[in-house]
């Protein structure tokens, strides 16, 4: 049996999965373009939560629009 650690340890840093930041904005879509800009700015300031959120919204927006009526300038 091992004894418990009785002192503080440095936090473990896990790598970020690259697919969390993926998402291809649909050309010509203003919403996708704005989300892509948000994702880019978040990555520059190392705000990975905001970057992942923007990427997820790009993926979701592209999927929902292409299924229903196609992508255009209006969303």
PDB file of N, H, CA, C and O in Angstrom:
ATOM      1  N   UNK A   1       0.836  -1.173   0.000  1.00  0.00           N
ATOM      2  CA  UNK A   1       0.000   0.000   0.000  1.00  0.00           C
ATOM      3  C   UNK A   1       0.886   1.243   0.000  1.00  0.00           C
ATOM      4  O   UNK A   1       1.888   1.312   0.712  1.00  0.00           O
ATOM      5  N   UNK A   2       0.502   2.201  -0.796  1.00  0.00           N
ATOM      6  H   UNK A   2      -0.312   2.145  -1.374  1.00  0.00           H
ATOM      7  CA  UNK A   2       1.284   3.426  -0.855  1.00  0.00           C
ATOM      8  C   UNK A   2       0.724   4.444   0.125  1.00  0.00           C
ATOM      9  O   UNK A   2      -0.472   4.454   0.418  1.00  0.00           O
ATOM     10  N   UNK A   3       1.587   5.280   0.614  1.00  0.00           N
ATOM     11  H   UNK A   3       2.558   5.272   0.376  1.00  0.00           H
ATOM     12  CA  UNK A   3       1.108   6.318   1.529  1.00  0.00           C
ATOM     13  C   UNK A   3       0.734   7.567   0.727  1.00  0.00           C
ATOM     14  O   UNK A   3       1.334   7.844  -0.311  1.00  0.00           O
ATOM     15  N   UNK A   4      -0.251   8.312   1.208  1.00  0.00           N
ATOM     16  H   UNK A   4      -0.739   8.086   2.052  1.00  0.00           H
ATOM     17  CA  UNK A   4      -0.704   9.498   0.477  1.00  0.00           C
ATOM     18  C   UNK A   4       0.377  10.586   0.462  1.00  0.00           C
ATOM     19  O   UNK A   4       1.224  10.655   1.352  1.00  0.00           O
ATOM     20  N   UNK A   5       0.325  11.410  -0.546  1.00  0.00           N
ATOM     21  H   UNK A   5      -0.363  11.354  -1.270  1.00  0.00           H
ATOM     22  CA  UNK A   5       1.250  12.534  -0.650  1.00  0.00           C
ATOM     23  C   UNK A   5       0.773  13.616   0.315  1.00  0.00           C
ATOM     24  O   UNK A   5      -0.403  13.978   0.326  1.00  0.00           O
ATOM     25  N   UNK A   6       1.683  14.117   1.109  1.00  0.00           N
ATOM     26  H   UNK A   6       2.638  13.823   1.101  1.00  0.00           H
ATOM     27  CA  UNK A   6       1.311  15.087   2.126  1.00  0.00           C
ATOM     28  C   UNK A   6       1.878  16.480   1.840  1.00  0.00           C
ATOM     29  O   UNK A   6       2.036  17.286   2.758  1.00  0.00           O
ATOM     30  N   UNK A   7       2.175  16.756   0.609  1.00  0.00           N
ATOM     31  H   UNK A   7       2.047  16.102  -0.136  1.00  0.00           H
ATOM     32  CA  UNK A   7       2.704  18.071   0.246  1.00  0.00           C
ATOM     33  C   UNK A   7       2.115  18.487  -1.094  1.00  0.00           C
ATOM     34  O   UNK A   7       1.633  17.657  -1.866  1.00  0.00           O
ATOM     35  N   UNK A   8       2.163  19.769  -1.347  1.00  0.00           N
ATOM     36  H   UNK A   8       2.555  20.442  -0.721  1.00  0.00           H
ATOM     37  CA  UNK A   8       1.607  20.284  -2.602  1.00  0.00           C
ATOM     38  C   UNK A   8       2.477  19.884  -3.782  1.00  0.00           C
ATOM     39  O   UNK A   8       3.703  19.822  -3.688  1.00  0.00           O
ATOM     40  N   UNK A   9       1.818  19.619  -4.878  1.00  0.00           N
ATOM     41  H   UNK A   9       0.822  19.670  -4.955  1.00  0.00           H
ATOM     42  CA  UNK A   9       2.515  19.321  -6.119  1.00  0.00           C
ATOM     43  C   UNK A   9       2.084  20.329  -7.161  1.00  0.00           C
ATOM     44  O   UNK A   9       1.004  20.912  -7.063  1.00  0.00           O
ATOM     45  N   UNK A  10       2.922  20.535  -8.151  1.00  0.00           N
ATOM     46  H   UNK A  10       3.800  20.062  -8.230  1.00  0.00           H
ATOM     47  CA  UNK A  10       2.556  21.449  -9.230  1.00  0.00           C
ATOM     48  C   UNK A  10       1.409  20.830 -10.034  1.00  0.00           C
ATOM     49  O   UNK A  10       1.304  19.608 -10.129  1.00  0.00           O
ATOM     50  N   UNK A  11       0.555  21.675 -10.611  1.00  0.00           N
ATOM     51  H   UNK A  11       0.641  22.668 -10.534  1.00  0.00           H
ATOM     52  CA  UNK A  11      -0.586  21.144 -11.365  1.00  0.00           C
ATOM     53  C   UNK A  11      -0.137  20.409 -12.625  1.00  0.00           C
ATOM     54  O   UNK A  11       0.903  20.713 -13.209  1.00  0.00           O
ATOM     55  N   UNK A  12      -0.926  19.464 -13.013  1.00  0.00           N
ATOM     56  H   UNK A  12      -1.771  19.217 -12.538  1.00  0.00           H
ATOM     57  CA  UNK A  12      -0.665  18.717 -14.235  1.00  0.00           C
ATOM     58  C   UNK A  12      -1.266  19.492 -15.400  1.00  0.00           C
ATOM     59  O   UNK A  12      -2.435  19.875 -15.350  1.00  0.00           O
ATOM     60  N   UNK A  13      -0.488  19.725 -16.437  1.00  0.00           N
ATOM     61  H   UNK A  13       0.461  19.414 -16.478  1.00  0.00           H
ATOM     62  CA  UNK A  13      -0.990  20.407 -17.624  1.00  0.00           C
ATOM     63  C   UNK A  13      -1.209  19.391 -18.731  1.00  0.00           C
ATOM     64  O   UNK A  13      -0.266  18.774 -19.226  1.00  0.00           O
ATOM     65  N   UNK A  14      -2.463  19.228 -19.108  1.00  0.00           N
ATOM     66  H   UNK A  14      -3.229  19.729 -18.706  1.00  0.00           H
ATOM     67  CA  UNK A  14      -2.807  18.286 -20.160  1.00  0.00           C
ATOM     68  C   UNK A  14      -2.788  19.003 -21.508  1.00  0.00           C
ATOM     69  O   UNK A  14      -3.146  20.178 -21.587  1.00  0.00           O
ATOM     70  N   UNK A  15      -2.376  18.312 -22.562  1.00  0.00           N
ATOM     71  H   UNK A  15      -2.085  17.358 -22.497  1.00  0.00           H
ATOM     72  CA  UNK A  15      -2.368  18.951 -23.882  1.00  0.00           C
ATOM     73  C   UNK A  15      -3.794  19.184 -24.385  1.00  0.00           C
ATOM     74  O   UNK A  15      -4.714  18.435 -24.056  1.00  0.00           O
ATOM     75  N   UNK A  16      -3.954  20.216 -25.174  1.00  0.00           N
ATOM     76  H   UNK A  16      -3.206  20.824 -25.441  1.00  0.00           H
ATOM     77  CA  UNK A  16      -5.250  20.542 -25.759  1.00  0.00           C
ATOM     78  C   UNK A  16      -5.416  19.752 -27.053  1.00  0.00           C
ATOM     79  O   UNK A  16      -4.532  19.779 -27.910  1.00  0.00           O
ATOM     80  N   UNK A  17      -6.524  19.056 -27.201  1.00  0.00           N
ATOM     81  H   UNK A  17      -7.242  19.034 -26.505  1.00  0.00           H
ATOM     82  CA  UNK A  17      -6.799  18.319 -28.438  1.00  0.00           C
ATOM     83  C   UNK A  17      -7.039  19.323 -29.563  1.00  0.00           C
ATOM     84  O   UNK A  17      -7.869  20.223 -29.436  1.00  0.00           O
ATOM     85  N   UNK A  18      -6.315  19.163 -30.653  1.00  0.00           N
ATOM     86  H   UNK A  18      -5.641  18.432 -30.757  1.00  0.00           H
ATOM     87  CA  UNK A  18      -6.414  20.078 -31.778  1.00  0.00           C
ATOM     88  C   UNK A  18      -7.793  20.160 -32.395  1.00  0.00           C
ATOM     89  O   UNK A  18      -8.182  21.214 -32.899  1.00  0.00           O
ATOM     90  N   UNK A  19      -8.542  19.066 -32.365  1.00  0.00           N
ATOM     91  H   UNK A  19      -8.226  18.210 -31.956  1.00  0.00           H
ATOM     92  CA  UNK A  19      -9.868  19.074 -32.996  1.00  0.00           C
ATOM     93  C   UNK A  19     -10.827  20.028 -32.294  1.00  0.00           C
ATOM     94  O   UNK A  19     -11.822  20.446 -32.886  1.00  0.00           O
ATOM     95  N   UNK A  20     -10.545  20.379 -31.047  1.00  0.00           N
ATOM     96  H   UNK A  20      -9.736  20.040 -30.566  1.00  0.00           H
ATOM     97  CA  UNK A  20     -11.413  21.318 -30.339  1.00  0.00           C
ATOM     98  C   UNK A  20     -11.385  22.706 -30.969  1.00  0.00           C
ATOM     99  O   UNK A  20     -12.333  23.477 -30.820  1.00  0.00           O
ATOM    100  N   UNK A  21     -10.304  23.024 -31.670  1.00  0.00           N
ATOM    101  H   UNK A  21      -9.534  22.397 -31.791  1.00  0.00           H
ATOM    102  CA  UNK A  21     -10.161  24.342 -32.287  1.00  0.00           C
ATOM    103  C   UNK A  21     -10.506  24.324 -33.771  1.00  0.00           C
ATOM    104  O   UNK A  21     -10.453  25.360 -34.433  1.00  0.00           O
ATOM    105  N   UNK A  22     -10.858  23.154 -34.294  1.00  0.00           N
ATOM    106  H   UNK A  22     -10.901  22.312 -33.756  1.00  0.00           H
ATOM    107  CA  UNK A  22     -11.158  23.046 -35.717  1.00  0.00           C
ATOM    108  C   UNK A  22     -12.588  23.486 -36.011  1.00  0.00           C
ATOM    109  O   UNK A  22     -13.460  23.464 -35.143  1.00  0.00           O
ATOM    110  N   UNK A  23     -12.792  23.873 -37.220  1.00  0.00           N
ATOM    111  H   UNK A  23     -12.084  23.890 -37.926  1.00  0.00           H
ATOM    112  CA  UNK A  23     -14.102  24.280 -37.703  1.00  0.00           C
ATOM    113  C   UNK A  23     -13.877  25.172 -38.901  1.00  0.00           C
ATOM    114  O   UNK A  23     -13.206  26.199 -38.799  1.00  0.00           O
ATOM    115  N   UNK A  24     -14.422  24.796 -40.010  1.00  0.00           N
ATOM    116  H   UNK A  24     -14.968  23.962 -40.092  1.00  0.00           H
ATOM    117  CA  UNK A  24     -14.224  25.548 -41.252  1.00  0.00           C
ATOM    118  C   UNK A  24     -15.397  26.487 -41.465  1.00  0.00           C
ATOM    119  O   UNK A  24     -16.522  26.037 -41.681  1.00  0.00           O
ATOM    120  N   UNK A  25     -15.142  27.809 -41.404  1.00  0.00           N
ATOM    121  H   UNK A  25     -14.228  28.175 -41.228  1.00  0.00           H
ATOM    122  CA  UNK A  25     -16.244  28.744 -41.655  1.00  0.00           C
ATOM    123  C   UNK A  25     -16.704  28.658 -43.105  1.00  0.00           C
ATOM    124  O   UNK A  25     -15.890  28.495 -44.015  1.00  0.00           O
ATOM    125  N   UNK A  26     -17.997  28.767 -43.311  1.00  0.00           N
ATOM    126  H   UNK A  26     -18.658  28.899 -42.572  1.00  0.00           H
ATOM    127  CA  UNK A  26     -18.557  28.711 -44.656  1.00  0.00           C
ATOM    128  C   UNK A  26     -18.273  30.042 -45.357  1.00  0.00           C
ATOM    129  O   UNK A  26     -18.594  31.104 -44.823  1.00  0.00           O
ATOM    130  N   UNK A  27     -17.670  29.988 -46.554  1.00  0.00           N
ATOM    131  H   UNK A  27     -17.409  29.125 -46.987  1.00  0.00           H
ATOM    132  CA  UNK A  27     -17.372  31.226 -47.275  1.00  0.00           C
ATOM    133  C   UNK A  27     -18.635  32.058 -47.527  1.00  0.00           C
ATOM    134  O   UNK A  27     -19.667  31.533 -47.946  1.00  0.00           O
ATOM    135  N   UNK A  28     -18.531  33.350 -47.267  1.00  0.00           N
ATOM    136  H   UNK A  28     -17.692  33.776 -46.928  1.00  0.00           H
ATOM    137  CA  UNK A  28     -19.643  34.249 -47.516  1.00  0.00           C
ATOM    138  C   UNK A  28     -20.636  34.375 -46.375  1.00  0.00           C
ATOM    139  O   UNK A  28     -21.536  35.212 -46.441  1.00  0.00           O
ATOM    140  N   UNK A  29     -20.502  33.571 -45.334  1.00  0.00           N
ATOM    141  H   UNK A  29     -19.771  32.890 -45.280  1.00  0.00           H
ATOM    142  CA  UNK A  29     -21.417  33.635 -44.198  1.00  0.00           C
ATOM    143  C   UNK A  29     -20.870  34.629 -43.177  1.00  0.00           C
ATOM    144  O   UNK A  29     -19.754  34.467 -42.682  1.00  0.00           O
ATOM    145  N   UNK A  30     -21.656  35.653 -42.865  1.00  0.00           N
ATOM    146  H   UNK A  30     -22.562  35.785 -43.267  1.00  0.00           H
ATOM    147  CA  UNK A  30     -21.212  36.682 -41.926  1.00  0.00           C
ATOM    148  C   UNK A  30     -21.062  36.130 -40.507  1.00  0.00           C
ATOM    149  O   UNK A  30     -20.147  36.524 -39.785  1.00  0.00           O
ATOM    150  N   UNK A  31     -21.942  35.235 -40.110  1.00  0.00           N
ATOM    151  H   UNK A  31     -22.686  34.915 -40.696  1.00  0.00           H
ATOM    152  CA  UNK A  31     -21.874  34.663 -38.767  1.00  0.00           C
ATOM    153  C   UNK A  31     -20.603  33.829 -38.618  1.00  0.00           C
ATOM    154  O   UNK A  31     -19.873  33.968 -37.636  1.00  0.00           O
ATOM    155  N   UNK A  32     -20.344  32.967 -39.593  1.00  0.00           N
ATOM    156  H   UNK A  32     -20.937  32.854 -40.391  1.00  0.00           H
ATOM    157  CA  UNK A  32     -19.135  32.144 -39.549  1.00  0.00           C
ATOM    158  C   UNK A  32     -17.882  33.026 -39.562  1.00  0.00           C
ATOM    159  O   UNK A  32     -16.911  32.736 -38.863  1.00  0.00           O
ATOM    160  N   UNK A  33     -17.903  34.091 -40.350  1.00  0.00           N
ATOM    161  H   UNK A  33     -18.691  34.326 -40.919  1.00  0.00           H
ATOM    162  CA  UNK A  33     -16.763  34.996 -40.415  1.00  0.00           C
ATOM    163  C   UNK A  33     -16.509  35.680 -39.082  1.00  0.00           C
ATOM    164  O   UNK A  33     -15.360  35.810 -38.659  1.00  0.00           O
ATOM    165  N   UNK A  34     -17.577  36.118 -38.417  1.00  0.00           N
ATOM    166  H   UNK A  34     -18.510  36.012 -38.761  1.00  0.00           H
ATOM    167  CA  UNK A  34     -17.435  36.764 -37.113  1.00  0.00           C
ATOM    168  C   UNK A  34     -16.914  35.772 -36.068  1.00  0.00           C
ATOM    169  O   UNK A  34     -16.057  36.116 -35.253  1.00  0.00           O
ATOM    170  N   UNK A  35     -17.430  34.551 -36.096  1.00  0.00           N
ATOM    171  H   UNK A  35     -18.126  34.272 -36.758  1.00  0.00           H
ATOM    172  CA  UNK A  35     -16.970  33.526 -35.159  1.00  0.00           C
ATOM    173  C   UNK A  35     -15.511  33.169 -35.410  1.00  0.00           C
ATOM    174  O   UNK A  35     -14.759  32.926 -34.466  1.00  0.00           O
ATOM    175  N   UNK A  36     -15.112  33.135 -36.665  1.00  0.00           N
ATOM    176  H   UNK A  36     -15.723  33.332 -37.432  1.00  0.00           H
ATOM    177  CA  UNK A  36     -13.721  32.850 -37.007  1.00  0.00           C
ATOM    178  C   UNK A  36     -12.805  33.947 -36.455  1.00  0.00           C
ATOM    179  O   UNK A  36     -11.714  33.663 -35.959  1.00  0.00           O
ATOM    180  N   UNK A  37     -13.255  35.195 -36.545  1.00  0.00           N
ATOM    181  H   UNK A  37     -14.141  35.425 -36.948  1.00  0.00           H
ATOM    182  CA  UNK A  37     -12.489  36.298 -35.981  1.00  0.00           C
ATOM    183  C   UNK A  37     -12.379  36.195 -34.466  1.00  0.00           C
ATOM    184  O   UNK A  37     -11.317  36.455 -33.900  1.00  0.00           O
ATOM    185  N   UNK A  38     -13.466  35.820 -33.812  1.00  0.00           N
ATOM    186  H   UNK A  38     -14.328  35.609 -34.273  1.00  0.00           H
ATOM    187  CA  UNK A  38     -13.439  35.634 -32.354  1.00  0.00           C
ATOM    188  C   UNK A  38     -12.477  34.520 -31.971  1.00  0.00           C
ATOM    189  O   UNK A  38     -11.717  34.648 -31.012  1.00  0.00           O
ATOM    190  N   UNK A  39     -12.514  33.430 -32.723  1.00  0.00           N
ATOM    191  H   UNK A  39     -13.132  33.326 -33.503  1.00  0.00           H
ATOM    192  CA  UNK A  39     -11.624  32.299 -32.436  1.00  0.00           C
ATOM    193  C   UNK A  39     -10.171  32.713 -32.597  1.00  0.00           C
ATOM    194  O   UNK A  39      -9.326  32.365 -31.773  1.00  0.00           O
ATOM    195  N   UNK A  40      -9.882  33.455 -33.654  1.00  0.00           N
ATOM    196  H   UNK A  40     -10.568  33.738 -34.324  1.00  0.00           H
ATOM    197  CA  UNK A  40      -8.518  33.909 -33.909  1.00  0.00           C
ATOM    198  C   UNK A  40      -8.011  34.821 -32.789  1.00  0.00           C
ATOM    199  O   UNK A  40      -6.884  34.663 -32.318  1.00  0.00           O
ATOM    200  N   UNK A  41      -8.835  35.765 -32.370  1.00  0.00           N
ATOM    201  H   UNK A  41      -9.750  35.894 -32.753  1.00  0.00           H
ATOM    202  CA  UNK A  41      -8.447  36.682 -31.289  1.00  0.00           C
ATOM    203  C   UNK A  41      -8.249  35.923 -29.973  1.00  0.00           C
ATOM    204  O   UNK A  41      -7.315  36.208 -29.223  1.00  0.00           O
ATOM    205  N   UNK A  42      -9.118  34.973 -29.701  1.00  0.00           N
ATOM    206  H   UNK A  42      -9.876  34.742 -30.310  1.00  0.00           H
ATOM    207  CA  UNK A  42      -8.999  34.182 -28.468  1.00  0.00           C
ATOM    208  C   UNK A  42      -7.702  33.369 -28.465  1.00  0.00           C
ATOM    209  O   UNK A  42      -7.044  33.251 -27.432  1.00  0.00           O
ATOM    210  N   UNK A  43      -7.341  32.816 -29.609  1.00  0.00           N
ATOM    211  H   UNK A  43      -7.876  32.912 -30.448  1.00  0.00           H
ATOM    212  CA  UNK A  43      -6.095  32.049 -29.694  1.00  0.00           C
ATOM    213  C   UNK A  43      -4.888  32.945 -29.461  1.00  0.00           C
ATOM    214  O   UNK A  43      -3.926  32.533 -28.813  1.00  0.00           O
ATOM    215  N   UNK A  44      -4.931  34.172 -29.986  1.00  0.00           N
ATOM    216  H   UNK A  44      -5.712  34.507 -30.512  1.00  0.00           H
ATOM    217  CA  UNK A  44      -3.808  35.101 -29.809  1.00  0.00           C
ATOM    218  C   UNK A  44      -3.590  35.454 -28.341  1.00  0.00           C
ATOM    219  O   UNK A  44      -2.454  35.664 -27.916  1.00  0.00           O
ATOM    220  N   UNK A  45      -4.668  35.519 -27.568  1.00  0.00           N
ATOM    221  H   UNK A  45      -5.591  35.348 -27.914  1.00  0.00           H
ATOM    222  CA  UNK A  45      -4.533  35.861 -26.154  1.00  0.00           C
ATOM    223  C   UNK A  45      -4.526  34.616 -25.255  1.00  0.00           C
ATOM    224  O   UNK A  45      -4.642  34.720 -24.034  1.00  0.00           O
ATOM    225  N   UNK A  46      -4.387  33.438 -25.881  1.00  0.00           N
ATOM    226  H   UNK A  46      -4.293  33.354 -26.873  1.00  0.00           H
ATOM    227  CA  UNK A  46      -4.327  32.153 -25.164  1.00  0.00           C
ATOM    228  C   UNK A  46      -5.561  31.893 -24.308  1.00  0.00           C
ATOM    229  O   UNK A  46      -5.465  31.299 -23.234  1.00  0.00           O
ATOM    230  N   UNK A  47      -6.701  32.331 -24.780  1.00  0.00           N
ATOM    231  H   UNK A  47      -6.779  32.813 -25.653  1.00  0.00           H
ATOM    232  CA  UNK A  47      -7.987  32.078 -24.121  1.00  0.00           C
ATOM    233  C   UNK A  47      -8.604  30.855 -24.803  1.00  0.00           C
ATOM    234  O   UNK A  47      -9.436  30.972 -25.702  1.00  0.00           O
ATOM    235  N   UNK A  48      -8.167  29.676 -24.345  1.00  0.00           N
ATOM    236  H   UNK A  48      -7.491  29.580 -23.614  1.00  0.00           H
ATOM    237  CA  UNK A  48      -8.537  28.440 -25.042  1.00  0.00           C
ATOM    238  C   UNK A  48     -10.009  28.105 -24.875  1.00  0.00           C
ATOM    239  O   UNK A  48     -10.602  27.487 -25.759  1.00  0.00           O
ATOM    240  N   UNK A  49     -10.605  28.495 -23.769  1.00  0.00           N
ATOM    241  H   UNK A  49     -10.123  28.997 -23.051  1.00  0.00           H
ATOM    242  CA  UNK A  49     -12.039  28.236 -23.582  1.00  0.00           C
ATOM    243  C   UNK A  49     -12.853  29.005 -24.623  1.00  0.00           C
ATOM    244  O   UNK A  49     -13.770  28.451 -25.229  1.00  0.00           O
ATOM    245  N   UNK A  50     -12.520  30.279 -24.829  1.00  0.00           N
ATOM    246  H   UNK A  50     -11.775  30.729 -24.336  1.00  0.00           H
ATOM    247  CA  UNK A  50     -13.246  31.094 -25.813  1.00  0.00           C
ATOM    248  C   UNK A  50     -12.972  30.601 -27.233  1.00  0.00           C
ATOM    249  O   UNK A  50     -13.872  30.599 -28.073  1.00  0.00           O
ATOM    250  N   UNK A  51     -11.733  30.184 -27.506  1.00  0.00           N
ATOM    251  H   UNK A  51     -11.001  30.186 -26.824  1.00  0.00           H
ATOM    252  CA  UNK A  51     -11.396  29.678 -28.841  1.00  0.00           C
ATOM    253  C   UNK A  51     -12.162  28.395 -29.146  1.00  0.00           C
ATOM    254  O   UNK A  51     -12.665  28.220 -30.256  1.00  0.00           O
ATOM    255  N   UNK A  52     -12.253  27.507 -28.176  1.00  0.00           N
ATOM    256  H   UNK A  52     -11.845  27.649 -27.274  1.00  0.00           H
ATOM    257  CA  UNK A  52     -12.988  26.250 -28.364  1.00  0.00           C
ATOM    258  C   UNK A  52     -14.482  26.508 -28.530  1.00  0.00           C
ATOM    259  O   UNK A  52     -15.147  25.841 -29.323  1.00  0.00           O
ATOM    260  N   UNK A  53     -15.005  27.471 -27.785  1.00  0.00           N
ATOM    261  H   UNK A  53     -14.464  28.013 -27.142  1.00  0.00           H
ATOM    262  CA  UNK A  53     -16.422  27.814 -27.898  1.00  0.00           C
ATOM    263  C   UNK A  53     -16.733  28.357 -29.282  1.00  0.00           C
ATOM    264  O   UNK A  53     -17.726  27.964 -29.895  1.00  0.00           O
ATOM    265  N   UNK A  54     -15.894  29.258 -29.779  1.00  0.00           N
ATOM    266  H   UNK A  54     -15.087  29.577 -29.281  1.00  0.00           H
ATOM    267  CA  UNK A  54     -16.105  29.817 -31.116  1.00  0.00           C
ATOM    268  C   UNK A  54     -16.004  28.730 -32.184  1.00  0.00           C
ATOM    269  O   UNK A  54     -16.804  28.709 -33.120  1.00  0.00           O
ATOM    270  N   UNK A  55     -15.033  27.831 -32.053  1.00  0.00           N
ATOM    271  H   UNK A  55     -14.384  27.848 -31.293  1.00  0.00           H
ATOM    272  CA  UNK A  55     -14.878  26.740 -33.019  1.00  0.00           C
ATOM    273  C   UNK A  55     -16.100  25.832 -33.001  1.00  0.00           C
ATOM    274  O   UNK A  55     -16.573  25.407 -34.056  1.00  0.00           O
ATOM    275  N   UNK A  56     -16.618  25.530 -31.805  1.00  0.00           N
ATOM    276  H   UNK A  56     -16.234  25.875 -30.948  1.00  0.00           H
ATOM    277  CA  UNK A  56     -17.811  24.684 -31.695  1.00  0.00           C
ATOM    278  C   UNK A  56     -19.007  25.370 -32.351  1.00  0.00           C
ATOM    279  O   UNK A  56     -19.807  24.717 -33.022  1.00  0.00           O
ATOM    280  N   UNK A  57     -19.130  26.682 -32.160  1.00  0.00           N
ATOM    281  H   UNK A  57     -18.480  27.212 -31.615  1.00  0.00           H
ATOM    282  CA  UNK A  57     -20.241  27.406 -32.772  1.00  0.00           C
ATOM    283  C   UNK A  57     -20.112  27.441 -34.294  1.00  0.00           C
ATOM    284  O   UNK A  57     -21.118  27.376 -35.000  1.00  0.00           O
ATOM    285  N   UNK A  58     -18.893  27.541 -34.803  1.00  0.00           N
ATOM    286  H   UNK A  58     -18.075  27.594 -34.230  1.00  0.00           H
ATOM    287  CA  UNK A  58     -18.683  27.487 -36.257  1.00  0.00           C
ATOM    288  C   UNK A  58     -19.150  26.136 -36.792  1.00  0.00           C
ATOM    289  O   UNK A  58     -19.873  26.063 -37.785  1.00  0.00           O
ATOM    290  N   UNK A  59     -18.727  25.072 -36.116  1.00  0.00           N
ATOM    291  H   UNK A  59     -18.139  25.132 -35.309  1.00  0.00           H
ATOM    292  CA  UNK A  59     -19.131  23.728 -36.567  1.00  0.00           C
ATOM    293  C   UNK A  59     -20.640  23.565 -36.494  1.00  0.00           C
ATOM    294  O   UNK A  59     -21.253  23.051 -37.430  1.00  0.00           O
ATOM    295  N   UNK A  60     -21.238  23.989 -35.411  1.00  0.00           N
ATOM    296  H   UNK A  60     -20.740  24.406 -34.651  1.00  0.00           H
ATOM    297  CA  UNK A  60     -22.695  23.843 -35.243  1.00  0.00           C
ATOM    298  C   UNK A  60     -23.461  24.709 -36.230  1.00  0.00           C
ATOM    299  O   UNK A  60     -24.440  24.251 -36.818  1.00  0.00           O
ATOM    300  N   UNK A  61     -23.035  25.945 -36.420  1.00  0.00           N
ATOM    301  H   UNK A  61     -22.239  26.316 -35.942  1.00  0.00           H
ATOM    302  CA  UNK A  61     -23.723  26.867 -37.315  1.00  0.00           C
ATOM    303  C   UNK A  61     -23.646  26.357 -38.748  1.00  0.00           C
ATOM    304  O   UNK A  61     -24.650  26.359 -39.461  1.00  0.00           O
ATOM    305  N   UNK A  62     -22.479  25.925 -39.171  1.00  0.00           N
ATOM    306  H   UNK A  62     -21.664  25.923 -38.592  1.00  0.00           H
ATOM    307  CA  UNK A  62     -22.318  25.397 -40.521  1.00  0.00           C
ATOM    308  C   UNK A  62     -23.180  24.183 -40.773  1.00  0.00           C
ATOM    309  O   UNK A  62     -23.769  24.049 -41.846  1.00  0.00           O
ATOM    310  N   UNK A  63     -23.263  23.289 -39.789  1.00  0.00           N
ATOM    311  H   UNK A  63     -22.785  23.398 -38.918  1.00  0.00           H
ATOM    312  CA  UNK A  63     -24.059  22.071 -39.946  1.00  0.00           C
ATOM    313  C   UNK A  63     -25.545  22.371 -39.975  1.00  0.00           C
ATOM    314  O   UNK A  63     -26.269  21.815 -40.801  1.00  0.00           O
ATOM    315  N   UNK A  64     -26.012  23.239 -39.092  1.00  0.00           N
ATOM    316  H   UNK A  64     -25.424  23.690 -38.421  1.00  0.00           H
ATOM    317  CA  UNK A  64     -27.451  23.502 -39.044  1.00  0.00           C
ATOM    318  C   UNK A  64     -27.923  24.264 -40.269  1.00  0.00           C
ATOM    319  O   UNK A  64     -29.012  23.994 -40.777  1.00  0.00           O
ATOM    320  N   UNK A  65     -27.126  25.212 -40.757  1.00  0.00           N
ATOM    321  H   UNK A  65     -26.242  25.431 -40.344  1.00  0.00           H
ATOM    322  CA  UNK A  65     -27.524  26.005 -41.924  1.00  0.00           C
ATOM    323  C   UNK A  65     -27.467  25.176 -43.203  1.00  0.00           C
ATOM    324  O   UNK A  65     -28.361  25.279 -44.043  1.00  0.00           O
ATOM    325  N   UNK A  66     -26.436  24.364 -43.361  1.00  0.00           N
ATOM    326  H   UNK A  66     -25.710  24.281 -42.679  1.00  0.00           H
ATOM    327  CA  UNK A  66     -26.314  23.606 -44.606  1.00  0.00           C
ATOM    328  C   UNK A  66     -27.404  22.544 -44.709  1.00  0.00           C
ATOM    329  O   UNK A  66     -27.823  22.206 -45.817  1.00  0.00           O
ATOM    330  N   UNK A  67     -27.867  22.017 -43.598  1.00  0.00           N
ATOM    331  H   UNK A  67     -27.528  22.292 -42.699  1.00  0.00           H
ATOM    332  CA  UNK A  67     -28.938  21.021 -43.627  1.00  0.00           C
ATOM    333  C   UNK A  67     -30.271  21.654 -43.981  1.00  0.00           C
ATOM    334  O   UNK A  67     -31.068  21.071 -44.716  1.00  0.00           O
ATOM    335  N   UNK A  68     -30.513  22.860 -43.449  1.00  0.00           N
ATOM    336  H   UNK A  68     -29.865  23.333 -42.852  1.00  0.00           H
ATOM    337  CA  UNK A  68     -31.845  23.436 -43.605  1.00  0.00           C
ATOM    338  C   UNK A  68     -32.043  24.197 -44.907  1.00  0.00           C
ATOM    339  O   UNK A  68     -33.000  23.926 -45.632  1.00  0.00           O
ATOM    340  N   UNK A  69     -31.157  25.149 -45.224  1.00  0.00           N
ATOM    341  H   UNK A  69     -30.380  25.370 -44.635  1.00  0.00           H
ATOM    342  CA  UNK A  69     -31.440  25.997 -46.366  1.00  0.00           C
ATOM    343  C   UNK A  69     -30.218  26.477 -47.135  1.00  0.00           C
ATOM    344  O   UNK A  69     -30.347  27.263 -48.074  1.00  0.00           O
ATOM    345  N   UNK A  70     -29.070  26.026 -46.760  1.00  0.00           N
ATOM    346  H   UNK A  70     -28.965  25.387 -45.998  1.00  0.00           H
ATOM    347  CA  UNK A  70     -27.869  26.500 -47.435  1.00  0.00           C
ATOM    348  C   UNK A  70     -27.326  27.728 -46.757  1.00  0.00           C
ATOM    349  O   UNK A  70     -28.022  28.369 -45.970  1.00  0.00           O
ATOM    350  N   UNK A  71     -26.099  28.059 -47.052  1.00  0.00           N
ATOM    351  H   UNK A  71     -25.534  27.538 -47.691  1.00  0.00           H
ATOM    352  CA  UNK A  71     -25.452  29.210 -46.430  1.00  0.00           C
ATOM    353  C   UNK A  71     -25.501  30.411 -47.350  1.00  0.00           C
ATOM    354  O   UNK A  71     -25.332  30.295 -48.564  1.00  0.00           O
ATOM    355  N   UNK A  72     -25.728  31.531 -46.769  1.00  0.00           N
ATOM    356  H   UNK A  72     -25.865  31.625 -45.782  1.00  0.00           H
ATOM    357  CA  UNK A  72     -25.717  32.789 -47.503  1.00  0.00           C
ATOM    358  C   UNK A  72     -25.258  33.881 -46.594  1.00  0.00           C
ATOM    359  O   UNK A  72     -24.679  33.598 -45.545  1.00  0.00           O
ATOM    360  N   UNK A  73     -25.492  35.127 -46.952  1.00  0.00           N
ATOM    361  H   UNK A  73     -25.961  35.356 -47.805  1.00  0.00           H
ATOM    362  CA  UNK A  73     -25.089  36.228 -46.113  1.00  0.00           C
ATOM    363  C   UNK A  73     -25.976  36.383 -44.899  1.00  0.00           C
ATOM    364  O   UNK A  73     -25.506  36.822 -43.850  1.00  0.00           O
ATOM    365  N   UNK A  74     -27.229  36.041 -45.010  1.00  0.00           N
ATOM    366  H   UNK A  74     -27.611  35.684 -45.863  1.00  0.00           H
ATOM    367  CA  UNK A  74     -28.145  36.188 -43.882  1.00  0.00           C
ATOM    368  C   UNK A  74     -28.094  34.934 -43.024  1.00  0.00           C
ATOM    369  O   UNK A  74     -27.914  33.828 -43.534  1.00  0.00           O
ATOM    370  N   UNK A  75     -28.251  35.111 -41.742  1.00  0.00           N
ATOM    371  H   UNK A  75     -28.397  36.009 -41.328  1.00  0.00           H
ATOM    372  CA  UNK A  75     -28.266  33.971 -40.843  1.00  0.00           C
ATOM    373  C   UNK A  75     -29.402  34.123 -39.896  1.00  0.00           C
ATOM    374  O   UNK A  75     -29.609  33.266 -39.037  1.00  0.00           O
TER     375      UNK A  75
END
